[in-house]
Amino acid sequence: MSGRKRRAKALCAAFDKLDFTTKESLLFDAIYIDESQDLIPAEFEFLLRLARKEKDGKQTFILFYDNAQKHLRSHAANLGQTGH
């Protein structure tokens, strides 16, 4: 497991252990991500935890992605890989 994946998984686990009030205080209404082609699926999983869910369960993400740069990172994430 890569260092980035291990770190993202550790962040997810730590966040999941927090009490409800603490989690709520850390949530964002919207998350904007530049260079999202550089994120690995485990990092997306952590970011999904940080986005507040609307009453209908939807979350707001604005992703900026440059497919021309994808070749620079062979591990570029795909939102489908996160199960969302």
PDB file of N, CA, C and O in Angstrom, chain B, residues numbered from 101:
ATOM      1  N   MET B 101       0.850  -1.170   0.000  1.00  0.00           N
ATOM      2  CA  MET B 101       0.000   0.000   0.000  1.00  0.00           C
ATOM      3  C   MET B 101       0.899   1.237   0.000  1.00  0.00           C
ATOM      4  O   MET B 101       1.856   1.322   0.769  1.00  0.00           O
ATOM      5  N   SER B 102       0.578   2.185  -0.868  1.00  0.00           N
ATOM      6  CA  SER B 102       1.389   3.395  -0.967  1.00  0.00           C
ATOM      7  C   SER B 102       1.221   4.264   0.275  1.00  0.00           C
ATOM      8  O   SER B 102       0.253   4.120   1.022  1.00  0.00           O
ATOM      9  N   GLY B 103       2.161   5.154   0.480  1.00  0.00           N
ATOM     10  CA  GLY B 103       2.088   6.075   1.608  1.00  0.00           C
ATOM     11  C   GLY B 103       0.852   6.962   1.545  1.00  0.00           C
ATOM     12  O   GLY B 103       0.220   7.225   2.568  1.00  0.00           O
ATOM     13  N   ARG B 104       0.507   7.422   0.348  1.00  0.00           N
ATOM     14  CA  ARG B 104      -0.676   8.280   0.201  1.00  0.00           C
ATOM     15  C   ARG B 104      -1.947   7.511   0.542  1.00  0.00           C
ATOM     16  O   ARG B 104      -2.837   8.035   1.212  1.00  0.00           O
ATOM     17  N   LYS B 105      -2.026   6.273   0.080  1.00  0.00           N
ATOM     18  CA  LYS B 105      -3.217   5.470   0.355  1.00  0.00           C
ATOM     19  C   LYS B 105      -3.312   5.166   1.848  1.00  0.00           C
ATOM     20  O   LYS B 105      -4.390   5.252   2.436  1.00  0.00           O
ATOM     21  N   ARG B 106      -2.202   4.816   2.449  1.00  0.00           N
ATOM     22  CA  ARG B 106      -2.160   4.516   3.879  1.00  0.00           C
ATOM     23  C   ARG B 106      -2.590   5.747   4.691  1.00  0.00           C
ATOM     24  O   ARG B 106      -3.366   5.629   5.639  1.00  0.00           O
ATOM     25  N   ARG B 107      -2.079   6.932   4.310  1.00  0.00           N
ATOM     26  CA  ARG B 107      -2.427   8.170   5.010  1.00  0.00           C
ATOM     27  C   ARG B 107      -3.920   8.484   4.856  1.00  0.00           C
ATOM     28  O   ARG B 107      -4.573   8.864   5.828  1.00  0.00           O
ATOM     29  N   ALA B 108      -4.455   8.330   3.658  1.00  0.00           N
ATOM     30  CA  ALA B 108      -5.877   8.603   3.424  1.00  0.00           C
ATOM     31  C   ALA B 108      -6.758   7.643   4.210  1.00  0.00           C
ATOM     32  O   ALA B 108      -7.769   8.053   4.780  1.00  0.00           O
ATOM     33  N   LYS B 109      -6.385   6.380   4.243  1.00  0.00           N
ATOM     34  CA  LYS B 109      -7.152   5.388   5.011  1.00  0.00           C
ATOM     35  C   LYS B 109      -7.100   5.710   6.501  1.00  0.00           C
ATOM     36  O   LYS B 109      -8.101   5.568   7.203  1.00  0.00           O
ATOM     37  N   ALA B 110      -5.932   6.145   6.987  1.00  0.00           N
ATOM     38  CA  ALA B 110      -5.793   6.504   8.400  1.00  0.00           C
ATOM     39  C   ALA B 110      -6.661   7.719   8.731  1.00  0.00           C
ATOM     40  O   ALA B 110      -7.275   7.767   9.797  1.00  0.00           O
ATOM     41  N   LEU B 111      -6.716   8.697   7.829  1.00  0.00           N
ATOM     42  CA  LEU B 111      -7.568   9.863   8.041  1.00  0.00           C
ATOM     43  C   LEU B 111      -9.041   9.460   8.079  1.00  0.00           C
ATOM     44  O   LEU B 111      -9.798   9.952   8.916  1.00  0.00           O
ATOM     45  N   CYS B 112      -9.446   8.572   7.179  1.00  0.00           N
ATOM     46  CA  CYS B 112     -10.831   8.080   7.173  1.00  0.00           C
ATOM     47  C   CYS B 112     -11.160   7.393   8.493  1.00  0.00           C
ATOM     48  O   CYS B 112     -12.213   7.640   9.081  1.00  0.00           O
ATOM     49  N   ALA B 113     -10.271   6.545   8.950  1.00  0.00           N
ATOM     50  CA  ALA B 113     -10.498   5.807  10.197  1.00  0.00           C
ATOM     51  C   ALA B 113     -10.583   6.762  11.385  1.00  0.00           C
ATOM     52  O   ALA B 113     -11.438   6.596  12.255  1.00  0.00           O
ATOM     53  N   ALA B 114      -9.706   7.753  11.423  1.00  0.00           N
ATOM     54  CA  ALA B 114      -9.721   8.723  12.522  1.00  0.00           C
ATOM     55  C   ALA B 114     -11.005   9.548  12.494  1.00  0.00           C
ATOM     56  O   ALA B 114     -11.609   9.794  13.538  1.00  0.00           O
ATOM     57  N   PHE B 115     -11.419   9.970  11.314  1.00  0.00           N
ATOM     58  CA  PHE B 115     -12.651  10.746  11.189  1.00  0.00           C
ATOM     59  C   PHE B 115     -13.858   9.918  11.633  1.00  0.00           C
ATOM     60  O   PHE B 115     -14.740  10.416  12.332  1.00  0.00           O
ATOM     61  N   ASP B 116     -13.883   8.660  11.223  1.00  0.00           N
ATOM     62  CA  ASP B 116     -15.008   7.780  11.569  1.00  0.00           C
ATOM     63  C   ASP B 116     -15.143   7.570  13.074  1.00  0.00           C
ATOM     64  O   ASP B 116     -16.240   7.280  13.553  1.00  0.00           O
ATOM     65  N   LYS B 117     -14.068   7.708  13.821  1.00  0.00           N
ATOM     66  CA  LYS B 117     -14.095   7.502  15.274  1.00  0.00           C
ATOM     67  C   LYS B 117     -14.596   8.731  16.036  1.00  0.00           C
ATOM     68  O   LYS B 117     -14.892   8.641  17.228  1.00  0.00           O
ATOM     69  N   LEU B 118     -14.693   9.871  15.361  1.00  0.00           N
ATOM     70  CA  LEU B 118     -15.126  11.098  16.025  1.00  0.00           C
ATOM     71  C   LEU B 118     -16.604  11.036  16.384  1.00  0.00           C
ATOM     72  O   LEU B 118     -17.393  10.359  15.724  1.00  0.00           O
ATOM     73  N   ASP B 119     -16.961  11.753  17.439  1.00  0.00           N
ATOM     74  CA  ASP B 119     -18.377  11.821  17.806  1.00  0.00           C
ATOM     75  C   ASP B 119     -19.123  12.709  16.800  1.00  0.00           C
ATOM     76  O   ASP B 119     -18.508  13.479  16.063  1.00  0.00           O
ATOM     77  N   PHE B 120     -20.439  12.592  16.783  1.00  0.00           N
ATOM     78  CA  PHE B 120     -21.278  13.284  15.803  1.00  0.00           C
ATOM     79  C   PHE B 120     -21.046  14.794  15.808  1.00  0.00           C
ATOM     80  O   PHE B 120     -20.897  15.396  14.745  1.00  0.00           O
ATOM     81  N   THR B 121     -21.013  15.407  16.977  1.00  0.00           N
ATOM     82  CA  THR B 121     -20.866  16.860  17.071  1.00  0.00           C
ATOM     83  C   THR B 121     -19.533  17.320  16.493  1.00  0.00           C
ATOM     84  O   THR B 121     -19.474  18.325  15.784  1.00  0.00           O
ATOM     85  N   THR B 122     -18.487  16.602  16.789  1.00  0.00           N
ATOM     86  CA  THR B 122     -17.168  16.957  16.258  1.00  0.00           C
ATOM     87  C   THR B 122     -17.151  16.797  14.742  1.00  0.00           C
ATOM     88  O   THR B 122     -16.639  17.664  14.034  1.00  0.00           O
ATOM     89  N   LYS B 123     -17.707  15.695  14.238  1.00  0.00           N
ATOM     90  CA  LYS B 123     -17.774  15.502  12.781  1.00  0.00           C
ATOM     91  C   LYS B 123     -18.516  16.657  12.122  1.00  0.00           C
ATOM     92  O   LYS B 123     -18.047  17.216  11.131  1.00  0.00           O
ATOM     93  N   GLU B 124     -19.674  17.014  12.674  1.00  0.00           N
ATOM     94  CA  GLU B 124     -20.480  18.095  12.101  1.00  0.00           C
ATOM     95  C   GLU B 124     -19.705  19.402  12.044  1.00  0.00           C
ATOM     96  O   GLU B 124     -19.859  20.174  11.098  1.00  0.00           O
ATOM     97  N   SER B 125     -18.879  19.654  13.040  1.00  0.00           N
ATOM     98  CA  SER B 125     -18.116  20.906  13.076  1.00  0.00           C
ATOM     99  C   SER B 125     -17.024  20.946  12.006  1.00  0.00           C
ATOM    100  O   SER B 125     -16.516  22.019  11.681  1.00  0.00           O
ATOM    101  N   LEU B 126     -16.666  19.799  11.466  1.00  0.00           N
ATOM    102  CA  LEU B 126     -15.601  19.722  10.466  1.00  0.00           C
ATOM    103  C   LEU B 126     -16.108  19.678   9.031  1.00  0.00           C
ATOM    104  O   LEU B 126     -15.307  19.731   8.098  1.00  0.00           O
ATOM    105  N   LEU B 127     -17.419  19.582   8.835  1.00  0.00           N
ATOM    106  CA  LEU B 127     -17.978  19.422   7.493  1.00  0.00           C
ATOM    107  C   LEU B 127     -18.017  20.731   6.710  1.00  0.00           C
ATOM    108  O   LEU B 127     -18.145  21.817   7.276  1.00  0.00           O
ATOM    109  N   PHE B 128     -17.903  20.594   5.401  1.00  0.00           N
ATOM    110  CA  PHE B 128     -17.971  21.731   4.480  1.00  0.00           C
ATOM    111  C   PHE B 128     -19.248  21.621   3.655  1.00  0.00           C
ATOM    112  O   PHE B 128     -19.685  20.520   3.321  1.00  0.00           O
ATOM    113  N   ASP B 129     -19.852  22.779   3.326  1.00  0.00           N
ATOM    114  CA  ASP B 129     -21.051  22.789   2.487  1.00  0.00           C
ATOM    115  C   ASP B 129     -20.721  22.408   1.053  1.00  0.00           C
ATOM    116  O   ASP B 129     -21.531  21.785   0.367  1.00  0.00           O
ATOM    117  N   ALA B 130     -19.541  22.780   0.605  1.00  0.00           N
ATOM    118  CA  ALA B 130     -19.094  22.456  -0.752  1.00  0.00           C
ATOM    119  C   ALA B 130     -17.585  22.258  -0.715  1.00  0.00           C
ATOM    120  O   ALA B 130     -16.879  22.878   0.079  1.00  0.00           O
ATOM    121  N   ILE B 131     -17.114  21.392  -1.580  1.00  0.00           N
ATOM    122  CA  ILE B 131     -15.676  21.133  -1.683  1.00  0.00           C
ATOM    123  C   ILE B 131     -15.258  21.356  -3.131  1.00  0.00           C
ATOM    124  O   ILE B 131     -15.833  20.785  -4.058  1.00  0.00           O
ATOM    125  N   TYR B 132     -14.247  22.197  -3.302  1.00  0.00           N
ATOM    126  CA  TYR B 132     -13.690  22.493  -4.615  1.00  0.00           C
ATOM    127  C   TYR B 132     -12.317  21.840  -4.691  1.00  0.00           C
ATOM    128  O   TYR B 132     -11.485  22.023  -3.803  1.00  0.00           O
ATOM    129  N   ILE B 133     -12.086  21.079  -5.757  1.00  0.00           N
ATOM    130  CA  ILE B 133     -10.825  20.358  -5.897  1.00  0.00           C
ATOM    131  C   ILE B 133     -10.198  20.703  -7.239  1.00  0.00           C
ATOM    132  O   ILE B 133     -10.781  20.441  -8.291  1.00  0.00           O
ATOM    133  N   ASP B 134      -9.016  21.287  -7.197  1.00  0.00           N
ATOM    134  CA  ASP B 134      -8.257  21.564  -8.416  1.00  0.00           C
ATOM    135  C   ASP B 134      -7.269  20.418  -8.617  1.00  0.00           C
ATOM    136  O   ASP B 134      -6.809  19.808  -7.652  1.00  0.00           O
ATOM    137  N   GLU B 135      -6.955  20.137  -9.857  1.00  0.00           N
ATOM    138  CA  GLU B 135      -6.020  19.060 -10.197  1.00  0.00           C
ATOM    139  C   GLU B 135      -6.521  17.719  -9.658  1.00  0.00           C
ATOM    140  O   GLU B 135      -5.732  16.912  -9.166  1.00  0.00           O
ATOM    141  N   SER B 136      -7.810  17.486  -9.748  1.00  0.00           N
ATOM    142  CA  SER B 136      -8.379  16.263  -9.176  1.00  0.00           C
ATOM    143  C   SER B 136      -7.884  14.997  -9.867  1.00  0.00           C
ATOM    144  O   SER B 136      -8.048  13.900  -9.333  1.00  0.00           O
ATOM    145  N   GLN B 137      -7.286  15.132 -11.032  1.00  0.00           N
ATOM    146  CA  GLN B 137      -6.729  13.953 -11.691  1.00  0.00           C
ATOM    147  C   GLN B 137      -5.563  13.370 -10.902  1.00  0.00           C
ATOM    148  O   GLN B 137      -5.157  12.230 -11.128  1.00  0.00           O
ATOM    149  N   ASP B 138      -5.030  14.158  -9.976  1.00  0.00           N
ATOM    150  CA  ASP B 138      -3.893  13.698  -9.178  1.00  0.00           C
ATOM    151  C   ASP B 138      -4.290  12.946  -7.911  1.00  0.00           C
ATOM    152  O   ASP B 138      -3.428  12.405  -7.219  1.00  0.00           O
ATOM    153  N   LEU B 139      -5.580  12.907  -7.601  1.00  0.00           N
ATOM    154  CA  LEU B 139      -6.024  12.226  -6.386  1.00  0.00           C
ATOM    155  C   LEU B 139      -6.213  10.730  -6.631  1.00  0.00           C
ATOM    156  O   LEU B 139      -6.613  10.307  -7.716  1.00  0.00           O
ATOM    157  N   ILE B 140      -5.922   9.955  -5.617  1.00  0.00           N
ATOM    158  CA  ILE B 140      -6.177   8.522  -5.687  1.00  0.00           C
ATOM    159  C   ILE B 140      -7.540   8.247  -5.037  1.00  0.00           C
ATOM    160  O   ILE B 140      -8.013   9.074  -4.258  1.00  0.00           O
ATOM    161  N   PRO B 141      -8.176   7.121  -5.333  1.00  0.00           N
ATOM    162  CA  PRO B 141      -9.512   6.839  -4.784  1.00  0.00           C
ATOM    163  C   PRO B 141      -9.615   6.972  -3.269  1.00  0.00           C
ATOM    164  O   PRO B 141     -10.629   7.458  -2.768  1.00  0.00           O
ATOM    165  N   ALA B 142      -8.604   6.556  -2.536  1.00  0.00           N
ATOM    166  CA  ALA B 142      -8.652   6.651  -1.068  1.00  0.00           C
ATOM    167  C   ALA B 142      -8.730   8.108  -0.609  1.00  0.00           C
ATOM    168  O   ALA B 142      -9.359   8.405   0.407  1.00  0.00           O
ATOM    169  N   GLU B 143      -8.097   9.011  -1.348  1.00  0.00           N
ATOM    170  CA  GLU B 143      -8.175  10.434  -0.999  1.00  0.00           C
ATOM    171  C   GLU B 143      -9.579  10.979  -1.267  1.00  0.00           C
ATOM    172  O   GLU B 143     -10.084  11.796  -0.498  1.00  0.00           O
ATOM    173  N   PHE B 144     -10.206  10.530  -2.350  1.00  0.00           N
ATOM    174  CA  PHE B 144     -11.596  10.910  -2.607  1.00  0.00           C
ATOM    175  C   PHE B 144     -12.501  10.409  -1.491  1.00  0.00           C
ATOM    176  O   PHE B 144     -13.416  11.115  -1.069  1.00  0.00           O
ATOM    177  N   GLU B 145     -12.254   9.206  -1.015  1.00  0.00           N
ATOM    178  CA  GLU B 145     -13.060   8.649   0.076  1.00  0.00           C
ATOM    179  C   GLU B 145     -13.010   9.558   1.303  1.00  0.00           C
ATOM    180  O   GLU B 145     -14.030   9.788   1.953  1.00  0.00           O
ATOM    181  N   PHE B 146     -11.830  10.069   1.614  1.00  0.00           N
ATOM    182  CA  PHE B 146     -11.717  10.973   2.757  1.00  0.00           C
ATOM    183  C   PHE B 146     -12.468  12.270   2.493  1.00  0.00           C
ATOM    184  O   PHE B 146     -13.187  12.758   3.365  1.00  0.00           O
ATOM    185  N   LEU B 147     -12.310  12.831   1.298  1.00  0.00           N
ATOM    186  CA  LEU B 147     -13.003  14.081   0.976  1.00  0.00           C
ATOM    187  C   LEU B 147     -14.517  13.912   1.016  1.00  0.00           C
ATOM    188  O   LEU B 147     -15.231  14.837   1.402  1.00  0.00           O
ATOM    189  N   LEU B 148     -15.012  12.750   0.626  1.00  0.00           N
ATOM    190  CA  LEU B 148     -16.454  12.495   0.700  1.00  0.00           C
ATOM    191  C   LEU B 148     -16.956  12.574   2.138  1.00  0.00           C
ATOM    192  O   LEU B 148     -18.091  12.987   2.378  1.00  0.00           O
ATOM    193  N   ARG B 149     -16.134  12.187   3.077  1.00  0.00           N
ATOM    194  CA  ARG B 149     -16.520  12.267   4.493  1.00  0.00           C
ATOM    195  C   ARG B 149     -16.631  13.710   4.964  1.00  0.00           C
ATOM    196  O   ARG B 149     -17.379  14.006   5.895  1.00  0.00           O
ATOM    197  N   LEU B 150     -15.885  14.612   4.321  1.00  0.00           N
ATOM    198  CA  LEU B 150     -15.844  16.004   4.759  1.00  0.00           C
ATOM    199  C   LEU B 150     -16.942  16.873   4.152  1.00  0.00           C
ATOM    200  O   LEU B 150     -17.108  18.023   4.561  1.00  0.00           O
ATOM    201  N   ALA B 151     -17.685  16.355   3.196  1.00  0.00           N
ATOM    202  CA  ALA B 151     -18.746  17.131   2.545  1.00  0.00           C
ATOM    203  C   ALA B 151     -20.085  16.876   3.235  1.00  0.00           C
ATOM    204  O   ALA B 151     -20.519  15.734   3.384  1.00  0.00           O
ATOM    205  N   ARG B 152     -20.714  17.948   3.642  1.00  0.00           N
ATOM    206  CA  ARG B 152     -22.024  17.851   4.301  1.00  0.00           C
ATOM    207  C   ARG B 152     -23.053  17.317   3.307  1.00  0.00           C
ATOM    208  O   ARG B 152     -23.073  17.716   2.143  1.00  0.00           O
ATOM    209  N   LYS B 153     -23.894  16.423   3.776  1.00  0.00           N
ATOM    210  CA  LYS B 153     -24.943  15.861   2.931  1.00  0.00           C
ATOM    211  C   LYS B 153     -26.220  16.689   3.076  1.00  0.00           C
ATOM    212  O   LYS B 153     -26.611  17.072   4.178  1.00  0.00           O
ATOM    213  N   GLU B 154     -26.852  16.951   1.943  1.00  0.00           N
ATOM    214  CA  GLU B 154     -28.147  17.629   1.942  1.00  0.00           C
ATOM    215  C   GLU B 154     -29.205  16.640   2.426  1.00  0.00           C
ATOM    216  O   GLU B 154     -28.914  15.458   2.611  1.00  0.00           O
ATOM    217  N   LYS B 155     -30.414  17.116   2.628  1.00  0.00           N
ATOM    218  CA  LYS B 155     -31.500  16.247   3.091  1.00  0.00           C
ATOM    219  C   LYS B 155     -31.752  15.083   2.140  1.00  0.00           C
ATOM    220  O   LYS B 155     -32.180  14.007   2.559  1.00  0.00           O
ATOM    221  N   ASP B 156     -31.481  15.310   0.846  1.00  0.00           N
ATOM    222  CA  ASP B 156     -31.684  14.251  -0.143  1.00  0.00           C
ATOM    223  C   ASP B 156     -30.458  13.345  -0.301  1.00  0.00           C
ATOM    224  O   ASP B 156     -30.438  12.460  -1.157  1.00  0.00           O
ATOM    225  N   GLY B 157     -29.435  13.575   0.535  1.00  0.00           N
ATOM    226  CA  GLY B 157     -28.236  12.738   0.518  1.00  0.00           C
ATOM    227  C   GLY B 157     -27.156  13.189  -0.449  1.00  0.00           C
ATOM    228  O   GLY B 157     -26.087  12.584  -0.513  1.00  0.00           O
ATOM    229  N   LYS B 158     -27.427  14.251  -1.204  1.00  0.00           N
ATOM    230  CA  LYS B 158     -26.446  14.730  -2.182  1.00  0.00           C
ATOM    231  C   LYS B 158     -25.386  15.585  -1.503  1.00  0.00           C
ATOM    232  O   LYS B 158     -25.626  16.204  -0.466  1.00  0.00           O
ATOM    233  N   GLN B 159     -24.213  15.600  -2.115  1.00  0.00           N
ATOM    234  CA  GLN B 159     -23.096  16.415  -1.644  1.00  0.00           C
ATOM    235  C   GLN B 159     -22.640  17.303  -2.793  1.00  0.00           C
ATOM    236  O   GLN B 159     -22.815  16.952  -3.960  1.00  0.00           O
ATOM    237  N   THR B 160     -22.056  18.455  -2.466  1.00  0.00           N
ATOM    238  CA  THR B 160     -21.586  19.382  -3.498  1.00  0.00           C
ATOM    239  C   THR B 160     -20.071  19.296  -3.630  1.00  0.00           C
ATOM    240  O   THR B 160     -19.326  19.600  -2.698  1.00  0.00           O
ATOM    241  N   PHE B 161     -19.639  18.876  -4.810  1.00  0.00           N
ATOM    242  CA  PHE B 161     -18.229  18.827  -5.170  1.00  0.00           C
ATOM    243  C   PHE B 161     -18.057  19.545  -6.497  1.00  0.00           C
ATOM    244  O   PHE B 161     -18.845  19.339  -7.420  1.00  0.00           O
ATOM    245  N   ILE B 162     -17.048  20.375  -6.600  1.00  0.00           N
ATOM    246  CA  ILE B 162     -16.671  20.998  -7.858  1.00  0.00           C
ATOM    247  C   ILE B 162     -15.263  20.492  -8.148  1.00  0.00           C
ATOM    248  O   ILE B 162     -14.320  20.794  -7.416  1.00  0.00           O
ATOM    249  N   LEU B 163     -15.133  19.728  -9.213  1.00  0.00           N
ATOM    250  CA  LEU B 163     -13.846  19.122  -9.557  1.00  0.00           C
ATOM    251  C   LEU B 163     -13.275  19.770 -10.809  1.00  0.00           C
ATOM    252  O   LEU B 163     -13.967  19.926 -11.814  1.00  0.00           O
ATOM    253  N   PHE B 164     -12.026  20.137 -10.734  1.00  0.00           N
ATOM    254  CA  PHE B 164     -11.304  20.633 -11.896  1.00  0.00           C
ATOM    255  C   PHE B 164     -10.303  19.549 -12.268  1.00  0.00           C
ATOM    256  O   PHE B 164      -9.461  19.156 -11.460  1.00  0.00           O
ATOM    257  N   TYR B 165     -10.407  19.079 -13.491  1.00  0.00           N
ATOM    258  CA  TYR B 165      -9.681  17.894 -13.925  1.00  0.00           C
ATOM    259  C   TYR B 165      -9.086  18.161 -15.297  1.00  0.00           C
ATOM    260  O   TYR B 165      -9.785  18.646 -16.186  1.00  0.00           O
ATOM    261  N   ASP B 166      -7.839  17.860 -15.481  1.00  0.00           N
ATOM    262  CA  ASP B 166      -7.185  18.037 -16.775  1.00  0.00           C
ATOM    263  C   ASP B 166      -6.744  16.675 -17.277  1.00  0.00           C
ATOM    264  O   ASP B 166      -5.713  16.147 -16.861  1.00  0.00           O
ATOM    265  N   ASN B 167      -7.535  16.117 -18.172  1.00  0.00           N
ATOM    266  CA  ASN B 167      -7.245  14.786 -18.701  1.00  0.00           C
ATOM    267  C   ASN B 167      -5.904  14.741 -19.434  1.00  0.00           C
ATOM    268  O   ASN B 167      -5.276  13.687 -19.524  1.00  0.00           O
ATOM    269  N   ALA B 168      -5.470  15.890 -19.955  1.00  0.00           N
ATOM    270  CA  ALA B 168      -4.181  15.942 -20.649  1.00  0.00           C
ATOM    271  C   ALA B 168      -3.027  15.719 -19.678  1.00  0.00           C
ATOM    272  O   ALA B 168      -1.939  15.319 -20.094  1.00  0.00           O
ATOM    273  N   GLN B 169      -3.250  15.970 -18.397  1.00  0.00           N
ATOM    274  CA  GLN B 169      -2.196  15.774 -17.398  1.00  0.00           C
ATOM    275  C   GLN B 169      -2.279  14.406 -16.731  1.00  0.00           C
ATOM    276  O   GLN B 169      -1.427  14.059 -15.913  1.00  0.00           O
ATOM    277  N   LYS B 170      -3.285  13.644 -17.072  1.00  0.00           N
ATOM    278  CA  LYS B 170      -3.486  12.351 -16.433  1.00  0.00           C
ATOM    279  C   LYS B 170      -2.269  11.440 -16.613  1.00  0.00           C
ATOM    280  O   LYS B 170      -1.971  10.621 -15.745  1.00  0.00           O
ATOM    281  N   HIS B 171      -1.578  11.582 -17.726  1.00  0.00           N
ATOM    282  CA  HIS B 171      -0.413  10.731 -17.970  1.00  0.00           C
ATOM    283  C   HIS B 171       0.703  10.970 -16.953  1.00  0.00           C
ATOM    284  O   HIS B 171       1.583  10.125 -16.785  1.00  0.00           O
ATOM    285  N   LEU B 172       0.667  12.121 -16.275  1.00  0.00           N
ATOM    286  CA  LEU B 172       1.703  12.416 -15.292  1.00  0.00           C
ATOM    287  C   LEU B 172       1.554  11.567 -14.038  1.00  0.00           C
ATOM    288  O   LEU B 172       2.520  11.346 -13.307  1.00  0.00           O
ATOM    289  N   ARG B 173       0.349  11.098 -13.799  1.00  0.00           N
ATOM    290  CA  ARG B 173       0.059  10.294 -12.614  1.00  0.00           C
ATOM    291  C   ARG B 173      -0.679   9.039 -13.047  1.00  0.00           C
ATOM    292  O   ARG B 173      -1.858   9.114 -13.391  1.00  0.00           O
ATOM    293  N   SER B 174      -0.037   7.922 -13.040  1.00  0.00           N
ATOM    294  CA  SER B 174      -0.676   6.688 -13.494  1.00  0.00           C
ATOM    295  C   SER B 174      -1.759   6.227 -12.534  1.00  0.00           C
ATOM    296  O   SER B 174      -2.560   5.363 -12.892  1.00  0.00           O
ATOM    297  N   HIS B 175      -1.810   6.778 -11.316  1.00  0.00           N
ATOM    298  CA  HIS B 175      -2.780   6.370 -10.317  1.00  0.00           C
ATOM    299  C   HIS B 175      -3.976   7.317 -10.249  1.00  0.00           C
ATOM    300  O   HIS B 175      -4.697   7.316  -9.251  1.00  0.00           O
ATOM    301  N   ALA B 176      -4.202   8.114 -11.272  1.00  0.00           N
ATOM    302  CA  ALA B 176      -5.290   9.095 -11.238  1.00  0.00           C
ATOM    303  C   ALA B 176      -6.598   8.419 -10.843  1.00  0.00           C
ATOM    304  O   ALA B 176      -6.933   7.336 -11.323  1.00  0.00           O
ATOM    305  N   ALA B 177      -7.317   9.084  -9.966  1.00  0.00           N
ATOM    306  CA  ALA B 177      -8.559   8.525  -9.426  1.00  0.00           C
ATOM    307  C   ALA B 177      -9.714   8.645 -10.416  1.00  0.00           C
ATOM    308  O   ALA B 177      -9.727   9.489 -11.313  1.00  0.00           O
ATOM    309  N   ASN B 178     -10.648   7.786 -10.213  1.00  0.00           N
ATOM    310  CA  ASN B 178     -11.891   7.777 -10.962  1.00  0.00           C
ATOM    311  C   ASN B 178     -13.002   7.739  -9.914  1.00  0.00           C
ATOM    312  O   ASN B 178     -13.004   6.857  -9.055  1.00  0.00           O
ATOM    313  N   LEU B 179     -13.938   8.672  -9.969  1.00  0.00           N
ATOM    314  CA  LEU B 179     -14.989   8.694  -8.949  1.00  0.00           C
ATOM    315  C   LEU B 179     -15.740   7.393  -8.893  1.00  0.00           C
ATOM    316  O   LEU B 179     -16.229   7.013  -7.829  1.00  0.00           O
ATOM    317  N   GLY B 180     -15.848   6.693 -10.006  1.00  0.00           N
ATOM    318  CA  GLY B 180     -16.521   5.397 -10.022  1.00  0.00           C
ATOM    319  C   GLY B 180     -15.806   4.387  -9.145  1.00  0.00           C
ATOM    320  O   GLY B 180     -16.435   3.459  -8.637  1.00  0.00           O
ATOM    321  N   GLN B 181     -14.505   4.549  -8.958  1.00  0.00           N
ATOM    322  CA  GLN B 181     -13.740   3.629  -8.119  1.00  0.00           C
ATOM    323  C   GLN B 181     -14.050   3.808  -6.646  1.00  0.00           C
ATOM    324  O   GLN B 181     -13.743   2.935  -5.834  1.00  0.00           O
ATOM    325  N   THR B 182     -14.657   4.937  -6.293  1.00  0.00           N
ATOM    326  CA  THR B 182     -14.972   5.178  -4.887  1.00  0.00           C
ATOM    327  C   THR B 182     -16.335   4.641  -4.518  1.00  0.00           C
ATOM    328  O   THR B 182     -16.695   4.615  -3.341  1.00  0.00           O
ATOM    329  N   GLY B 183     -17.099   4.213  -5.507  1.00  0.00           N
ATOM    330  CA  GLY B 183     -18.433   3.712  -5.237  1.00  0.00           C
ATOM    331  C   GLY B 183     -19.473   4.800  -5.177  1.00  0.00           C
ATOM    332  O   GLY B 183     -20.588   4.558  -4.716  1.00  0.00           O
ATOM    333  N   HIS B 184     -19.138   6.010  -5.635  1.00  0.00           N
ATOM    334  CA  HIS B 184     -20.063   7.132  -5.600  1.00  0.00           C
ATOM    335  C   HIS B 184     -20.314   7.659  -6.990  1.00  0.00           C
ATOM    336  O   HIS B 184     -21.074   8.613  -7.161  1.00  0.00           O
TER     337      HIS B 184
END
